[in-house]
Amino acid sequence: MTAGESADDNSPFQMSVSVRVFFVDGSRITRIPTRRFERLWFGDHETMLECAGRRVCCATAYVELYDRQPLGVLQIEYMILAFDSDGRLNASARRRQKMLALESVSGNLPRLSESVVEIGPRLAVKRYRDEFKWKPTDEQARTILALALR
């Protein structure tokens, strides 16, 4: 038997990463099925009427699994999702989010001159954070972490 094999069935142990999505409204934290969130995110005619016309705090947790059991949380991202009046992700807000994200990373591209300080990417990072990121309270962060590991 080699490392990573089970004595029972001689099959390798399975390491994987699971994505867990939560919507946060104050102290109320609701887990959203990953498939539903993906359909919403990619515009596959998914709606969430309960979120229509609102900006919703969302936490996305990346959980490391070993044989389908959670080992730990690798990362948690906190973003704000803007919904339109039909309960879909607002298309213009998504375009702006993508544009600001691209502008943000343009600061890592080679510069024309080392003496020139480019302010555009720095402003894009600030705007992106202001419009599309949120910071959880300590209580919210603890709860999201605990829920992600269930």
C-alpha positions, 0 to 999 in steps of 0.5 A, a space after each residue: 500500500 502506498 501513501 494516500 491509499 486506503 487499507 479498506 478499498 485500496 483506492 486513493 484518498 480524495 483531496 478536493 476543494 468545495 465552494 460554499 456560498 452565504 448571503 448575509 443580512 445582519 446576523 442572518 446568514 443563509 447558505 445558498 446552493 452552489 449550483 444556484 449561485 453559479 447559475 445566478 453568477 453566469 446569468 443562466 436565467 436564475 432569479 432570487 426574487 427575495 433579493 430583487 432591487 437590493 445590494 446583498 452581502 455575499 461570502 464565498 468560502 473555499 473549503 479544503 476536503 479530505 475524503 469529503 470531510 472538511 479540513 479547513 477554510 482556505 479563503 473567504 471572499 466577501 463581495 456585494 452583489 447588486 440585484 435588479 428588479 427581477 431578482 437577477 444580478 444587475 448586468 450594468 453593476 456586473 460590467 462595472 465590477 469586471 471593468 474595475 477588476 481589470 483596471 485594478 490589475 493593470 497596475 501590474 503591467 509594465 510601465 512606460 516610465 519608472 518615474 511616472 506614477 499611474 493613479 488609475 489602477 489605484 483608484 480602481 482598487 479603491 472603487 472596487 473595494 468601496 462598491 463590491 467588497 464588504 467587511 464582516 463583523 467578528 461575529 459574522 466572520 466566526 459564524 461564516 467560518 463555522 457554517 463553512 466547516 459543517 
